[in-house]
Amino acid sequence: MKKRMLTYLFIVLLVGTAIICATKPTQAKTLDIGIVTPLTGPPAHLGTNLKNSILLAIDDQNKQGGVTIAGEKYTLNAITRDSKCDNAVGRSVAEELVFGKKVKIVAGPFLADAIGAQTVTEPNKVILFAVTCDIPGISTPEKPYSFFISGGGYEATINGAAYVQKFYPDLKTVATVNPDLPSLPNWVHTAETLFPKYGLTWLGIEKFSADTKDFMPVISRVLAKKPDIIDTGGTAGDMGGMCALLIKQLRGAGFNGVIMARTVPPVPVMMEVVPEQFRTKIITNDILVDSPIVSKAYKAMYQRYVDMFKEPPIDIVGEMYDGIKPFFEFINGQDTMDTTVWMEGFAKSRWQSIWGREGRWVGKPITGINRMLVWGFWVSEYTNGKPETKWKAPIPWDLVE
């Protein structure tokens, strides 16, 4: 009798366990997303915004239920590493993420760090979302797993030059100042190639050290060329808020003409560093969300960003978000974890862009491969001490398709 009772009890326990297991909800697996971006050093403000844009896209997708791939449900999870905008560091942290964490997606590298990270992602068929495609050799048909969320110097140059052509048609000459860094050839090439297309004569470039604190020597050299416009090139991208000091010293040295900041000094830094009377005739790619020309989709993204991070985003946030969020939507519903299938399919994707038009991958005339996004082409200008988003430059599709 005792043996029979124990047998019955055992059977009841087995059946109960089976029922519990059958009714227990399936736990979502985790799909890790590697974030590799500069979080220290001069470009840290860019890297922080890039990191946050990826986190926002991840949060938005997770609130929509995450992603389901090959019948398995996944919650997206970020693993963040500081690339220091350095080639060797970018490679090192990419190796950790790809080989140690087994990530299939890396996002956020900016310049030299993108070069380093790509040496790991491409041969291992890991999808890479980098910032700019116009670093020599980074975007070629032999590197199909890399997508670029910005046209970089091309877009920044087109924005400013088109704005000058429309609103300052009497200005004819432009000279560039730029840090002497590996990215310098990009700013030279885009200036000498694109400024003439908008009726501007380029007077050349004056270089300075990236650790410069006093810009007066380079300012003296560029003023000697008597330009109508001074272009600060990649200064804000490479040196962050130091670009605001450059602008302050340009005005202090007596330059009252147009300043074109192809990369954007943070608005709070500009407002703090540059005296109000100097904050005029400064053209930037800032996006002031209260402008009536800014799309509803961008404004909605902007507000979610502010709610999540308690600060306004800069332009690079929309660029990254507009590339990586559609990717999450694309892999949701895929029937394979094969990144080659993902890459080939996503390259052909179309989506509703936050810039108020269709999103798609272009860039072949520039890069040899359609893996580049173009963004809003909204242009801002500081007048009477404050920036205002005033105009949307037409996209020169013939240059990018």
WOHU-V887971 format. One record per backbone hydrogen bond with DSSP energy under -0.5 kcal/mol. CO is the residue of the C=O (numbers start at 0). NH is the residue of the N-H. If there is no record, write none. Layout:
{{CO/NH} {CO/NH}}
This chain:
{{0/4} {1/5} {2/6} {3/7} {4/8} {5/9} {6/10} {7/11} {8/12} {9/13} {10/14} {11/15} {12/16} {13/17} {14/18} {15/19} {16/20} {17/21} {18/22} {19/23} {28/74} {29/31} {30/76} {31/33} {31/103} {32/78} {33/35} {33/106} {34/36} {34/80} {36/38} {36/82} {40/43} {41/44} {42/45} {42/46} {43/47} {44/48} {45/49} {46/50} {47/51} {48/52} {49/53} {50/54} {51/55} {52/56} {53/57} {54/58} {55/59} {56/60} {57/61} {58/62} {59/63} {60/63} {60/65} {61/64} {66/68} {66/73} {67/332} {68/71} {71/68} {72/28} {73/66} {74/30} {76/32} {78/34} {80/36} {80/82} {82/85} {85/89} {86/90} {87/91} {88/92} {89/93} {90/94} {91/95} {92/96} {93/97} {94/98} {94/99} {95/99} {95/100} {96/102} {103/126} {104/33} {105/128} {106/35} {108/130} {109/131} {110/113} {110/114} {111/115} {112/116} {113/117} {114/118} {115/118} {116/119} {116/120} {117/121} {119/123} {120/125} {121/124} {126/105} {127/129} {127/146} {128/107} {129/148} {130/149} {133/135} {134/137} {137/139} {139/142} {142/145} {144/127} {146/129} {147/372} {149/132} {150/153} {151/155} {152/156} {153/157} {154/158} {155/159} {156/160} {157/161} {158/162} {159/163} {160/164} {161/165} {162/166} {163/167} {167/170} {171/200} {172/227} {172/228} {173/202} {174/230} {175/205} {177/207} {178/180} {180/183} {181/184} {182/185} {182/186} {183/187} {184/188} {185/189} {186/190} {187/191} {188/192} {189/193} {189/194} {190/194} {193/196} {193/197} {194/197} {194/199} {195/198} {199/201} {200/173} {200/202} {203/175} {205/177} {207/179} {208/211} {212/214} {214/218} {215/219} {216/220} {217/221} {218/222} {219/223} {221/224} {221/226} {222/225} {227/257} {228/174} {228/230} {229/259} {230/176} {231/234} {232/262} {233/237} {234/238} {235/239} {238/241} {239/242} {240/243} {240/244} {241/245} {242/246} {243/247} {244/248} {245/249} {246/250} {247/251} {248/252} {249/254} {250/253} {253/255} {257/229} {257/259} {258/260} {258/282} {259/231} {259/261} {262/264} {265/269} {266/270} {267/271} {268/272} {269/273} {272/274} {274/277} {274/278} {275/278} {277/279} {278/384} {280/258} {280/282} {281/381} {282/260} {283/379} {285/287} {286/288} {287/290} {290/293} {294/298} {295/299} {296/300} {297/301} {298/302} {299/303} {300/304} {301/305} {302/306} {303/307} {304/308} {305/309} {313/316} {313/317} {314/318} {315/319} {316/320} {317/321} {318/322} {319/322} {319/323} {320/324} {322/326} {323/327} {324/328} {325/329} {326/330} {327/331} {330/332} {330/333} {333/69} {336/338} {337/341} {338/342} {339/343} {340/344} {341/345} {342/346} {344/347} {345/348} {350/352} {350/358} {352/355} {353/297} {356/352} {358/350} {361/370} {361/371} {362/365} {362/366} {362/367} {363/367} {368/370} {370/147} {371/361} {376/392} {378/389} {378/390} {379/283} {380/382} {380/387} {381/280} {381/281} {382/385} {385/382} {387/380} {387/389} {390/378} {390/392} {393/395} {394/396} {395/398} {395/399} {396/399} {396/400} {399/362} {399/363}}
